[in-house]
Amino acid sequence: MSYKKVFLKPGKEESLKRFHPWVFSGAIARVEGEPEEGEVVDVYTSKKEFIACGHFQIGSIAVRVLSFRQEPIDHAFWVRRLQVAKDLRCALGVLGNPQNNTYRLVHGEGDNLPGLIIDVYDHTAVMQAHSAGMHLDRMVVELKRIALEKDAVVNCDETWCKVRKYDRYKKCYMWVLVNKAERVVIFFYEDGSRGRDVLTNFLGDAELKALMSDGYNAYVFIGDGLKTHRYKDTDHQVCLAHVRAKFVKARMEGGDKRADVFLDNINRLFRFEREYDREMITDGERTRRRQGLPTMEAMINLRANLLQELKSEEEQKSCYMREALNYLHKFWNEAFTYIKDGRYPISNNLAERAVRPFTTKRKNSLHFGSDEGAEIAAVYHSIISTVKLQGRSAWDFLVNFLPEFLTVAEIF
């Protein structure tokens, strides 16, 4: 593994020979290349002899040493360091002690993990990152890489939040993307915008198989070769639960009994999906059943009634019924794209459940003090929601999950 190099001034390697964990900026003669803050660099003496490697950062402490051996800072490295920290706590009797469930698992330089603090409270681990190389936002970079892998199927949603901008509070938007197969949740925020550019900037050149959303206009370019070449091969799905909700509103608030036939057929499709879940069938078998006669009958009934209602007199319908019919008509293909592939979801409930804790927090915290505060919240919600979706214990997360995100070589 090749890293960018930092060369010391003559005689400045003496403290490193005594295993001091820091390299101060005044000790550096030159830096080869332009390492980003948090990137792993190799440290060499003035005689071009390797002496250490660590996280580069801007400030008086220029390098926080990770190892005094020339070795790759990879997944195995982090596992070894965390395991050593765990074994030490076991030997001291603070971990595995039935009378104690609170302890410091990692204590920065003391555990040869400079800038990282991890405190464990029963089944909850609290992490502090005191250097750019250990910071959580670098983990989200790796989360994003996993979530947007080739042919991924993802759910996406957005919700509002209040952010202080200059002398007033503005209604801004936080986005969330969920990859169920990889069990990854990512929150992202870009200047509070709800525009299409936020989504396209986040997706980049990702080659997604499908993206599930609601009918918001920011998503409609996906799968449309006339609007964008980049995502023309991505299937855009629209949540069938949203379609159902509009007919429920037409029935309950508009008092329109003609919504019943639509609700009966849509509910029938959802019953099929619950049956498939209970039987735990394969994706291939789910695809076959979705394209079978029962599903086709429900879709034919929906289509026939839709066309009939669209031709009927407008005055006979409530405004809610007209809205539901137009919505189903506009997104017919997207709403039933799910029958193409057993991996495709029928609804966007996964993303909506992921965003719900954020909306609850919104009521308690009232607002974010700045765009930077909202960006930090996105990072922490990403990590917390991912661990929750993973269903892992704190220790299992740290040993098997966290090291992948701290693998700086893979990120850069």
N, C-alpha and C positions, 0 to 999 in steps of 0.2 A: 504494500500500500504506500503510495507516494503522497506526501503532504508538503505544503509550502514550508519554507525554511526561515528560521530566525537565527541570526548570527550575533554572538555576544562580543563585547569589547574584551581586550586582553585582561585576564585575571578575574573577570566577573563570573567565572564558572565555579569559584571556590564554594559558594553557598550551596550550589546544586550538588556538589560532591558530598556535602553533608546532608543531602536530601531535603533541602529547604523547598517547600512546595510552590514558591512564587518566583517569577522573573520580573524584576522591576523595569520600567521603561528606560530608566537611565543606564541600564546595563546593556542595552541593545545597540549594536553598531549599525546593523542594516537588516532589512526584511526582504527576502526574495519573493517576488510576486506581490499580490495585493489581497491578503487573506481577509475575509469578512469577519465581523465580530462574532465570536462563538465558534469559529472554525478551528479544527485541530491543526496544529503546526508542530514541526520538529525543531528542536533547539540544538544549535551547534556552537562549539567553542570558537574562538578566533582562529584556531588551527584546523577548523572544519571537521572536528570530531563530534559525533553525536553524544548528547548528554541527557536529553529529556524530550518528552512530547507533552502537549497540553492544549487547553483552550486559549485561543488568542482573544484579547479584548482591548478596547481603547481605554486608557487611564494609566494611573501610576503603576498598578499591577498589570503588566502587559500579557503575561502568560501564567495560567494556573496549571500546574503540572499534574498530569494524570498518571504518567509512568516514567520511570527512569530507564526503561528498556525500550528498544526499538521494536514496537509491536503494533499490530493493527488495532485501532479503537473501534471494535465491532461489537456485534451482539454478544459473542462469547466473553468479551472483555467485561461488559457490564454485568453479565450473569455471575462471573467469578467474583467481581468486587462486592456485589450485593450478597452473595453467598458467604463470603468472608465476614462481612458485617453481621450477617445473621448468626453465623457460627460463634462469633465472639460474644454476642448477646446471650446465646444459649449457654456458653461456658461460664458467663458471669451470673447466670441464674435469673436474668430479667425477662427472658423469652422462654416460654414453655413452663413458666411458673404458675400454678393454678391460683396463687394469691396475688398475681400481678398481671394486668392486661394493658399497661401503659408504659411505653419505653421509647427511646430514641433509636431508631434503626440505623440511621446514617447521620454522622456528625462531621460533615464537611471534610476538611483536611485530615482530621483524626482517623478517618476511614479511607484515606487516599481518594476521596471523591470531592475535590475542592468546589465550593459553591453550592453544594447540595445538602439540604437538611430534610430528613424524613422522620416524622414522629408518628407512632402508631398508638391509636386509642381503640382498644378492642379490635373491631373489624374495620376501622376507618384509619386510613393513612393520610396524613397532612404533609404536603411537600412544599418546601421553600426553595426557590432558585435564586441564588445570590450572584450568579454570573450568567452572561449571555449564552454560554455553551450549555448550561443546564436548564435554560428557561423553557417553560411549557410551550411557547409558541413555536419552538423548533419541533416539538412533538407533533403539532398539528400539521406541519409540512409533510411529515411521514404519514399521518392519518389520511391526508388528502390523496397522497400517492396510492394508498391502498384502496380508498373509496372509489377513485376514478380509474381503476385499472381497466384494461381493454375489455369490452363486452359486459361491463357492469350494468346492473339494473338498480336504479336509485329512485328514492322518493325525495321530493323537494317542497318546501313551504316557506312562508315568510310571515312575520308578525311585527306589530308596531311597538315602539318604545319611545320614551321622551329623553332627549339629549340636550344638554345645555350648550348653546352655540352663542358665543359672545355674551350679550346681555339678556337673552331670552331662551325659552325652551321650545324645541322644535320636535314635531312628530317625525320620527325616523323609523327605519326598518332593519330588523335582524332576520337573516336567512338561515335555514337549516337544510342540510342534505343528509340522507340516511342510506347506507348500503346494508341491507338486511343480511345478505350472504356473508359479508365480512364482519358484520356486527360493529359497524363504525358510524358514529354520528359527528357531523361537523357543523358548527355554527360559524357564519361569516358575515362581516359587516363592512360596507364600503361607503363612508361618508353619509350614512343614513339613507342612501338611495334605495328606491324600489324599482328602479329602471332595469331594462334588459341588459345593459352593459355590466351590471354587477354579476349577473349570472354568467354571461359569456366570458368575462374576465376570470371568474373562478374556475369555470370548466376548462378554459384554455383549449388545448388540442385533444382533449379526452375523447376517446372513441367508445362512447356509451352504447349499450344495446337498447336501453329504454330509460326514459325519465317520466316518473309519475308526478302529476301536480294537479292543481285545480284549474279552472278556466281562465285564470288571470292572463292578460295580454302579453306579459313578459315571457311567457313560455311558448306562445303559438308558433314561433319561428322554427322550433325543433321539429325535425322530420319533414320540413317543407323545403324542397330543393330550390324553389323559386326565391326564397328569402335568404337562405344561407347554404353555402356548399359544405361548410364545416360539419354541420349536424344533420345533413339530409338523410343519412342512413340510420339515425337514431329514432326509435319509435317514441312518439309522444303519447303518453297516456293521460287521460283525464279521469279523475276520481268518480266512480259510479255512486259512491256514498253521497257526493255533492249533488248529483242528479236526483237521487232519492230525497234528499233534504228539501229540494225545491218543490217536489210534488207533495211532500208532507206539509210544507207551508201553504201550498195551494189548497190542500184539503182542510187543514186546521184553521188557518186564518182567512182563506178565501171561501171556505165552505163549499168547494167545488167537488162533488161526488165523482166526477169523471176522472179525478186523479187516482181513484181506487184501483182501476185496472192497471195503471202504470206501476203503482206501488206493489200490487200483487205479483207482477212479473219480475220486478227488480228484486223484491224480497226472495222470490224463488231462486234467483241466481245466487244470492248471498247464502241461502240454505245449502245449495250445492257446494259452495266453497267451504262451509263449516263441516259438511260431511267428508269432504276430501281431507281436511285437517285432522278430523277424528280418526280416519283410516290411515293417516300418515303415508299416503301414496307417493310415488316418485314424481318428479317433475314431468317426465315423459308420459306417465299415466294420467297426470292431471291435464296435460295438453290434449290427450286423446279424449278424455271425458268432457272437457270444455267444448270440444268441437263435435260432440255427440248430439243425438236427437233432442234430449230434454232441453239443453241450452239453446239449440236452434229454434225450438218451438217457442220458448220464452222471448227470444229476440224477434221472431216473426210477429208474434202478438204485439210486442211493443212497437215495432215498425208500422204495422197496419193501423194501430190506434193513433200513432203519432201523425201519420199522413191524413187520416180521417179528421182528426181534431184541427190540424193546420188549415184544412179546407172549410171548416165550419165557420159560422158567423162569429166575428170578434166580440160583438156585444154580449154574447151568451157566456163569455169566459171572464173570470176575475183577472185582475192584473197579475196576480201570483201564478195563475194557471198559464197565462200567456208567456210569462217569464220562464216557467218550467219547460214548456213545449219548445220555445225558441232555443233554450240552452241545450236540451237533448238533441234537437235538430242540428244545431251548430257543431256539437261535439260528438255526434253519433259514432263516427269512426274511432275517435280517440277513446271514448268511453268503453268500447268493446274490443279494443286492441288486445286486452288481457287474454283473450281466448287463443291468441297466436302461440303463446309460450307458457308452459307451466310455471316458469319462474316469475312471470309478471304478476304484480299484485292487482287485486280488483278495486282497491280503494287506496287513498292516501293516509289512512289512519296511522301508519307507522310514523310518518313525519309529524303529524298533528299531535300524537302522544309524546313525541320527543320534545316538541316545542312547548308543551303545556307547563312544565316546571318553570320555564322562563316567563310565561305569562303570569304565573302565580307570584314569582319574584318581583315582577313589574309592579304589582299592587303594593308590595311591601317596601321596595326601594325607591319608588316614586319616579326617579330619573337617574340618568348618568351625567356626571359632571362635564364630560367632554367626549369627543369622538374616540380618543385614546382609551377612555374608560369603557366605552362600549366594545372596543376591539379586545380589550383584556377580558371582559365578560364573555365574549365569544370563545376565547381560548379555553377558559375554565369550564364553561358549559360543554364544550366539545369533549374535554377529557372526562368530566363527570358523567355525561350521558353515554359515552362510549363504554366506560367501565360498567355502568348500570346495564347496558344492553348486552355486554359480555357475560354478565352474571358471575363475575369473579370475586374472590376474596381479595382483600388488600394485598396480602403477601403474594398470592398467585399473580396478581396484576403487576406487582413490582418486579418479580423475578422473570416472568415470561412475556410481559407486554411492554413495560416501560423501557427495557433495554433496546428494543427495536427503534424507539423514537430518539434515543440518545445516541444512536449510531450516526455520528456526524458525517462520517465518510460517505454513507449512503445518501444523506440529504444533499450534500454539496457535490 
